[in-house]
Amino acid sequence: MNTSTENLIGADKVMDVRSIPCSVKHGLIVQTFLQLAVGDHFILFNDHDPVPLRYQFAAQWPDTFTWEHLVNIPGEARVKITKLKVLGSPVEPVATACGGH
């Protein structure tokens, strides 16, 4: 399995993480966010609403992103994540697990 972020996002800016094990999924999503240019975005495509990840972003990088649900139904969640400004050091330690998913 390839877990490089450069191959996870297509031309449509969708990052499909449904088949990625939870043990590496959060780390890859965070890495993708950290590498975004200010004003850029990606669409996270997951099999569940990534609520713990949203809380993690809010705790670590407050006021630096938008989190817009495009689809949020059982079995499918698509969230547009946009970087609003340059990031400082995380306020909280970077977590790498899915919190029970």
Long-range contacts (C-beta under 8 A, 24 or more apart in sequence): 3-28, 5-31, 5-32, 5-35, 8-32, 9-42, 12-43, 13-41, 13-42, 13-43, 14-42, 14-43, 14-45, 14-78, 15-42, 15-43, 15-44, 15-45, 16-45, 17-44, 17-45, 17-46, 18-45, 18-46, 18-47, 22-97, 22-98, 22-101, 23-96, 23-97, 24-96, 25-98, 26-53, 26-56, 26-95, 26-96, 26-97, 26-98, 27-94, 27-96, 29-53, 30-56, 30-94, 30-96, 33-57, 33-61, 33-65, 33-81, 33-83, 34-87, 36-83, 37-83, 38-83, 38-84, 38-85, 38-86, 39-82, 39-83, 39-84, 40-82, 40-83, 41-80, 41-81, 41-82, 41-83, 42-80, 42-81, 43-70, 43-78, 43-79, 43-80, 43-81, 44-77, 44-78, 44-79, 44-80, 44-81, 45-76, 45-77, 45-78, 46-76, 46-77, 46-78, 46-79, 47-75, 47-76, 47-77, 48-75, 48-77, 48-101, 49-77, 50-77, 50-79, 52-98, 52-99, 52-100, 52-101, 53-98, 54-79, 56-92, 56-95, 57-81, 59-91, 59-92, 60-90, 60-91, 60-92, 60-94, 61-87, 61-88, 61-90, 61-91, 62-91
